[in-house]
Amino acid sequence: MRGRILLHSTVIAAVLALPALPSATGDPGDGGCAQVRVVTVRGTLEPQSGSLLLTPLGRRIAQESGLRTTVTELEYPASMNPDSSVRGVENLTALLNEAAAGCPDQRLVLLGYSQGGRVIGNTLSARNLLTEQASARIDAIAMFGSPLFNGAEPYNRGSFDPALSGTGSLPLGALADYADRVRDFCNAGDRACQGGDPAAGFGNALSYGHFAYFVNDNRDQAAAFVRERLGR
């Protein structure tokens, strides 16, 4: 119990230390299409509005890009129900396909934490879900603590042990079509992406490594990567 209290205290302190950023909303010009849409897919039990990890990162990307940018928080349960990530994949697929059809020049950035990384990974690895147009519009993807993490992928970043993978890791090369557009962050001690017990479920998220993304430089690396991908 004491360890869990300290863990939550660390996260709270990190969140309070985050810089205040203005809300990022799309310019209604160009038929309502922002130049960039950042889609955040929150982790298990995070609030629908305002992921503690991803919302500040999305706003930062919007501010630093210098482009008309909107930040969209994907609506899905983010619960411990086994159907939660399935719903997430369905909703993310619909959102990306509709965005690409309605705003064909819009650039897409995907951010996912924990279960959100599972949603993104499963959406991108199922090649029959996204239209070619939607797939082509995705410029950058950053995931943190994803249970689909495969320790052998070249786009991985963090303090992870490459001999270890997530509790439901994707096959090597499953995201090969997006390899140059992905950064998959995993930290040592994060049981969700570093060989936890699949039977433990959400219990794997209750590890210090799974909250390290709030206090280390992974978000800075992700923001820099997205800026580079957007040519800013």
Phi, psi and chi 1 to 4 in degrees:
 res  aa     phi    psi   chi1   chi2   chi3   chi4
   1 MET       -  -42.9  176.6   63.3   71.8      -
   2 ARG   -61.5  -40.7 -178.7  171.0  178.9  -91.7
   3 GLY   -62.8  -38.6      -      -      -      -
   4 ARG   -67.5  -38.7 -172.1  174.0  -61.5 -179.3
   5 ILE   -62.8  -43.5  -68.2  172.3      -      -
   6 LEU   -63.9  -39.1  -71.4  173.5      -      -
   7 LEU   -61.8  -48.3 -176.6  150.3      -      -
   8 HIS   -66.0  -34.7  -73.1  -61.1      -      -
   9 SER   -63.9  -38.9  -63.4      -      -      -
  10 THR   -62.2  -44.2  -59.8      -      -      -
  11 VAL   -63.4  -46.3  172.5      -      -      -
  12 ILE   -59.5  -43.8  -68.7  170.4      -      -
  13 ALA   -62.6  -39.4      -      -      -      -
  14 ALA   -65.3  -41.7      -      -      -      -
  15 VAL   -65.4  -41.8  171.6      -      -      -
  16 LEU   -64.4  -25.7  -69.2  176.1      -      -
  17 ALA   -83.9   -7.4      -      -      -      -
  18 LEU   -65.8  140.8  -68.9  171.9      -      -
  19 PRO   -69.1  145.7   25.5  -34.1      -      -
  20 ALA   -76.0  126.4      -      -      -      -
  21 LEU  -122.1  147.7  -67.1  175.9      -      -
  22 PRO   -67.2  153.0   25.4  -34.4      -      -
  23 SER   -63.5  142.3  -63.1      -      -      -
  24 ALA  -105.0  120.3      -      -      -      -
  25 THR  -131.3  151.9   57.0      -      -      -
  26 GLY   -73.9  144.4      -      -      -      -
  27 ASP   -69.3  129.5 -173.8  -37.1      -      -
  28 PRO   -71.6   -3.1   25.5  -34.0      -      -
  29 GLY   -67.2  175.4      -      -      -      -
  30 ASP    55.2   43.3  -64.7  -26.6      -      -
  31 GLY    68.5   23.1      -      -      -      -
  32 GLY    87.3    7.5      -      -      -      -
  33 CYS   -99.3  114.9  -64.7      -      -      -
  34 ALA   -71.3  160.0      -      -      -      -
  35 GLN   -68.6  -34.9  -67.9  172.1  -73.0      -
  36 VAL  -131.0  138.4  177.7      -      -      -
  37 ARG  -120.3  120.3  173.6  176.5  -72.1 -163.5
  38 VAL   -96.3  122.6  178.4      -      -      -
  39 VAL  -108.7  119.6 -179.6      -      -      -
  40 THR  -102.0  137.6   64.7      -      -      -
  41 VAL  -123.8  104.4 -170.0      -      -      -
  42 ARG   -72.4  166.0   69.3 -164.1 -165.8  -80.4
  43 GLY   -84.8  172.2      -      -      -      -
  44 THR   -56.6  129.9  -54.5      -      -      -
  45 LEU    71.2    2.9  -57.8 -175.9      -      -
  46 GLU   -72.0  153.6  -77.4 -159.8  -69.0      -
  47 PRO   -67.7  149.5   25.7  -35.6      -      -
  48 GLN   -58.3  -40.4  171.0   59.3   61.3      -
  49 SER  -108.9  111.7  178.6      -      -      -
  50 GLY    99.0   59.9      -      -      -      -
  51 SER   -57.4  129.6  163.5      -      -      -
  52 LEU   -63.4  -29.8  -61.3  179.6      -      -
  53 LEU   -92.4  -46.5 -176.8   71.8      -      -
  54 LEU   -87.9  -35.1  -58.0 -179.7      -      -
  55 THR   -61.7  -46.7  -60.5      -      -      -
  56 PRO   -61.7  -35.9  -23.3   35.3      -      -
  57 LEU   -67.5  -41.9  176.8   57.7      -      -
  58 GLY   -60.8  -43.2      -      -      -      -
  59 ARG   -66.3  -37.0  -69.1  176.6  177.0  172.7
  60 ARG   -63.8  -45.0  172.4  178.6  174.5  177.4
  61 ILE   -59.9  -42.7  -70.4  169.1      -      -
  62 ALA   -60.7  -43.5      -      -      -      -
  63 GLN   -68.2  -41.2 -175.2 -179.2   62.6      -
  64 GLU   -81.4  -18.4  -66.5  178.6   -9.0      -
  65 SER   -71.2  -31.2   72.9      -      -      -
  66 GLY    73.1    8.1      -      -      -      -
  67 LEU  -110.1  158.4  -59.4  169.7      -      -
  68 ARG   -66.4  113.2  -63.6 -168.6  -49.8  -81.3
  69 THR  -130.5  139.9  -57.5      -      -      -
  70 THR  -119.6  143.3 -175.0      -      -      -
  71 VAL  -109.8  120.8  178.9      -      -      -
  72 THR  -113.3  125.2  -59.3      -      -      -
  73 GLU   -93.6  114.7  -62.8  173.0  -52.9      -
  74 LEU   -60.0  131.0 -177.2   73.4      -      -
  75 GLU   -85.0  118.6  -67.4 -172.0   12.9      -
  76 TYR  -165.6  165.0   88.3  109.2      -      -
  77 PRO   -62.9  -38.8  -24.8   34.8      -      -
  78 ALA    50.4   40.5      -      -      -      -
  79 SER  -107.3 -178.2   69.1      -      -      -
  80 MET   -87.3    1.3  -70.2 -177.5  -80.9      -
  81 ASN   -66.8  134.7 -171.3  -57.3      -      -
  82 PRO   -57.7  -24.8  -24.3   33.6      -      -
  83 ASP   -82.4   -5.7  -68.8  -24.6      -      -
  84 SER   -60.7  -49.7  174.7      -      -      -
  85 SER   -69.5  -28.8   62.0      -      -      -
  86 VAL   -63.3  -44.7  175.5      -      -      -
  87 ARG   -61.0  -39.3  -69.6  -89.7  -54.4  -80.1
  88 GLY   -61.7  -43.6      -      -      -      -
  89 VAL   -62.6  -43.7  169.2      -      -      -
  90 GLU   -59.9  -45.7  -67.8  172.0  -10.7      -
  91 ASN   -70.3  -39.2  -67.4   -6.1      -      -
  92 LEU   -67.6  -41.1 -178.3   59.6      -      -
  93 THR   -58.0  -47.8  -61.2      -      -      -
  94 ALA   -63.0  -43.4      -      -      -      -
  95 LEU   -61.6  -47.4 -172.1  155.5      -      -
  96 LEU   -68.2  -41.6  -63.7  178.9      -      -
  97 ASN   -65.4  -41.0  -73.3  -20.0      -      -
  98 GLU   -68.8  -38.7  -69.9  169.2    7.0      -
  99 ALA   -63.1  -43.4      -      -      -      -
 100 ALA   -67.1  -35.1      -      -      -      -
 101 ALA   -74.6  -40.6      -      -      -      -
 102 GLY   -83.3  -27.6      -      -      -      -
 103 CYS  -132.5   73.9  -61.1      -      -      -
 104 PRO   -62.1  -18.1   21.2  -32.5      -      -
 105 ASP   -99.5    1.1  -65.2  -35.6      -      -
 106 GLN   -76.2  139.1 -171.4  174.9   75.5      -
 107 ARG   -97.4  140.8  -52.7  170.9   73.2  176.9
 108 LEU  -114.2  137.0  -59.7  168.6      -      -
 109 VAL  -125.3  130.9  174.6      -      -      -
 110 LEU  -114.7  130.4  -52.8 -178.3      -      -
 111 LEU  -124.6  129.4  -53.2  175.8      -      -
 112 GLY  -138.7  139.1      -      -      -      -
 113 TYR  -121.8  130.1  173.4   44.6      -      -
 114 SER    57.1 -117.4 -167.3      -      -      -
 115 GLN   -57.8  -30.7 -175.6  178.9  167.5      -
 116 GLY   -61.9  -34.2      -      -      -      -
 117 GLY   -66.9  -36.8      -      -      -      -
 118 ARG   -62.2  -44.0  179.9 -167.8  -64.6  -84.2
 119 VAL   -60.5  -47.7  168.5      -      -      -
 120 ILE   -64.2  -47.9  -68.5  174.0      -      -
 121 GLY   -60.2  -43.2      -      -      -      -
 122 ASN   -69.2  -32.4  -78.0  -23.0      -      -
 123 THR   -68.0  -45.8  -59.7      -      -      -
 124 LEU   -74.7  -31.4  -60.1 -177.3      -      -
 125 SER   -79.7  -19.2   62.5      -      -      -
 126 ALA   -88.0   92.7      -      -      -      -
 127 ARG   -68.0  -11.1  -55.5 -176.3 -177.1 -162.3
 128 ASN   -93.1    1.1   62.0  -30.2      -      -
 129 LEU   -86.8  -49.3  -65.4 -179.1      -      -
 130 LEU   -87.6  144.0  -64.2  179.6      -      -
 131 THR   -70.1  159.7   63.9      -      -      -
 132 GLU   -59.8  -35.7  -70.0 -174.7   11.9      -
 133 GLN   -65.7  -43.9 -172.9  177.3   26.0      -
 134 ALA   -64.9  -45.7      -      -      -      -
 135 SER   -58.5  -41.5  178.1      -      -      -
 136 ALA   -69.3  -25.3      -      -      -      -
 137 ARG   -83.4  -10.4  -61.0  -46.1  -60.4  166.0
 138 ILE   -77.6  112.8  -60.9  172.0      -      -
 139 ASP   -94.0  -33.5  -88.9    6.9      -      -
 140 ALA  -151.3  143.5      -      -      -      -
 141 ILE  -136.5  128.1  -56.4  141.3      -      -
 142 ALA  -130.2  125.4      -      -      -      -
 143 MET  -123.3  147.5  -63.4  175.8  -74.0      -
 144 PHE  -131.1  124.5  -54.7   84.3      -      -
 145 GLY    61.2   39.0      -      -      -      -
 146 SER   -79.8  134.2  170.5      -      -      -
 147 PRO   -68.1  -11.9   20.5  -30.2      -      -
 148 LEU   -86.8    0.3  -58.9 -172.8      -      -
 149 PHE   -55.0  130.0 -179.5   84.4      -      -
 150 ASN  -113.1  117.3 -174.2  -47.2      -      -
 151 GLY   -62.6  -13.2      -      -      -      -
 152 ALA   -96.4    0.4      -      -      -      -
 153 GLU   -76.0  142.4  -67.9  -70.6    5.2      -
 154 PRO   -71.8  -18.1   26.4  -35.5      -      -
 155 TYR   -92.4    7.2   46.5   71.4      -      -
 156 ASN   -72.1  148.7  -65.6  -24.0      -      -
 157 ARG  -140.9  155.3  -62.8  -67.1 -173.9  -86.3
 158 GLY   123.1 -172.2      -      -      -      -
 159 SER   -95.3   20.9   58.2      -      -      -
 160 PHE   -65.1  159.9   64.6   94.2      -      -
 161 ASP   -91.4  116.6  180.0  -16.3      -      -
 162 PRO   -63.8  -13.5   20.4  -31.4      -      -
 163 ALA   -80.6   -8.6      -      -      -      -
 164 LEU  -114.0  148.4  -60.6  175.8      -      -
 165 SER  -131.8  178.4  -65.7      -      -      -
 166 GLY   -75.5  173.5      -      -      -      -
 167 THR   -68.1  -17.7   53.9      -      -      -
 168 GLY  -140.8   45.8      -      -      -      -
 169 SER   -57.1  144.4   60.8      -      -      -
 170 LEU   -74.2  153.4  -72.1  172.1      -      -
 171 PRO   -61.0  149.4  -19.8   31.3      -      -
 172 LEU   -56.7  129.1 -174.1   64.6      -      -
 173 GLY    87.7    3.4      -      -      -      -
 174 ALA   -61.3  -28.7      -      -      -      -
 175 LEU  -110.5   28.7  -61.2 -179.1      -      -
 176 ALA   -58.4  -33.4      -      -      -      -
 177 ASP   -65.0  -19.1  -70.1  -12.4      -      -
 178 TYR  -115.5    8.3  -60.0   90.9      -      -
 179 ALA   -52.4  -40.3      -      -      -      -
 180 ASP   -79.0   -4.7   61.1  -18.9      -      -
 181 ARG  -108.8    3.0  -64.0  176.9  -99.4  174.7
 182 VAL  -113.7  142.7  178.0      -      -      -
 183 ARG  -129.9  119.4  -72.8  -67.8 -178.4  -93.3
 184 ASP  -112.7  104.7 -159.5   -7.8      -      -
 185 PHE   -91.6  131.6  -65.3   92.9      -      -
 186 CYS  -145.6  135.5  177.0      -      -      -
 187 ASN  -113.5  149.1  -71.2  -58.1      -      -
 188 ALA   -54.7  138.7      -      -      -      -
 189 GLY    86.6   -2.7      -      -      -      -
 190 ASP   -88.8  103.6 -178.6  -11.1      -      -
 191 ARG   -71.3  -15.5  -67.0 -162.8  -59.8  -89.7
 192 ALA   -70.0  -37.6      -      -      -      -
 193 CYS  -112.9    3.2   60.1      -      -      -
 194 GLN  -130.1   52.8  -75.4  -79.6  -88.7      -
 195 GLY    74.6   38.8      -      -      -      -
 196 GLY   -72.9 -174.7      -      -      -      -
 197 ASP   -90.1  114.5  178.4    7.7      -      -
 198 PRO   -55.5  -31.5  -25.5   35.0      -      -
 199 ALA   -71.4  -17.0      -      -      -      -
 200 ALA   -77.8  -17.8      -      -      -      -
 201 GLY    56.2 -126.2      -      -      -      -
 202 PHE   -61.4  -21.1 -178.4   69.0      -      -
 203 GLY   -57.7  -27.5      -      -      -      -
 204 ASN   -66.8  -25.0  -69.7  -55.7      -      -
 205 ALA   -75.6  -17.4      -      -      -      -
 206 LEU   -87.1   54.8  -59.4  178.0      -      -
 207 SER  -130.3  146.9   52.0      -      -      -
 208 TYR   -57.2  -41.2  176.9   77.2      -      -
 209 GLY   -58.6  -28.0      -      -      -      -
 210 HIS   -75.5  -16.2 -161.1   62.5      -      -
 211 PHE  -106.3   -1.1  -68.6   91.4      -      -
 212 ALA   -64.1  -22.8      -      -      -      -
 213 TYR   -63.9  -19.2  -48.9  100.8      -      -
 214 PHE   -76.4  -22.4  -71.5   88.0      -      -
 215 VAL  -121.8  -11.8  -64.6      -      -      -
 216 ASN   -97.4 -167.9   61.7   24.2      -      -
 217 ASP   -96.3   14.8   67.8  -12.8      -      -
 218 ASN   -62.3  -38.4  -71.8  166.7      -      -
 219 ARG   -65.3  -37.5  -72.6  171.6  -58.0  163.8
 220 ASP   -62.4  -43.4  -64.7  -26.1      -      -
 221 GLN   -62.6  -41.9  -67.5 -178.4   47.0      -
 222 ALA   -63.7  -43.8      -      -      -      -
 223 ALA   -62.1  -42.1      -      -      -      -
 224 ALA   -65.2  -39.6      -      -      -      -
 225 PHE   -63.2  -44.5  172.8   66.7      -      -
 226 VAL   -64.3  -42.1  173.9      -      -      -
 227 ARG   -57.4  -44.9  -75.3 -161.2  -52.9  -86.9
 228 GLU   -62.0  -43.6  177.9 -177.1   -5.7      -
 229 ARG   -65.4  -32.3  -70.3  -69.2  -53.8  166.6
 230 LEU   -84.8   -3.0  -65.8  175.7      -      -
 231 GLY    72.9   31.5      -      -      -      -
 232 ARG  -107.1      -  -49.2  -52.0  -68.4  178.3
